[in-house]
Amino acid sequence: NKVVPFDEFKEFKTKLPCGLLPVLELDDNGQYLDQSNAILRYVGKIGGLYPEDPLLALQVDEVIYTVLEA
């Protein structure tokens, strides 16, 4: 977890895909990934927590989007 101070954000922003936070920085290549839901899905998949079955994956996505829209 890294906090970017306001005075450093302008320079840091140029490294970001969409110029927005939050981002996930990959350890293996330093690539920045953005979009919270995409990050959640990625972490869930590499951690074995996101289902491969399309129907179960849809149900997980329903919960994520329900929480975000609440």
Secondary structure as the mmCIF struct_conf table of DSSP 4:
data_model
#
loop_
_struct_conf.conf_type_id
_struct_conf.id
_struct_conf.beg_label_comp_id
_struct_conf.beg_label_asym_id
_struct_conf.beg_label_seq_id
_struct_conf.end_label_comp_id
_struct_conf.end_label_asym_id
_struct_conf.end_label_seq_id
HELX_RH_AL_P HELX_RH_AL_P1 PHE A 6 LYS A 13
TURN_TY1_P TURN_TY1_P1 THR A 14 LYS A 15
BEND BEND1 LEU A 16 GLY A 19
BEND BEND2 LEU A 21 LEU A 21
STRN STRN1 VAL A 23 GLU A 25
TURN_TY1_P TURN_TY1_P2 ASP A 27 ASN A 29
STRN STRN2 TYR A 32 ASP A 34
HELX_RH_AL_P HELX_RH_AL_P2 SER A 36 ILE A 46
TURN_TY1_P TURN_TY1_P3 GLY A 47 GLY A 48
BEND BEND3 TYR A 50 TYR A 50
BEND BEND4 GLU A 52 ASP A 53
HELX_RH_AL_P HELX_RH_AL_P3 PRO A 54 GLU A 69
#
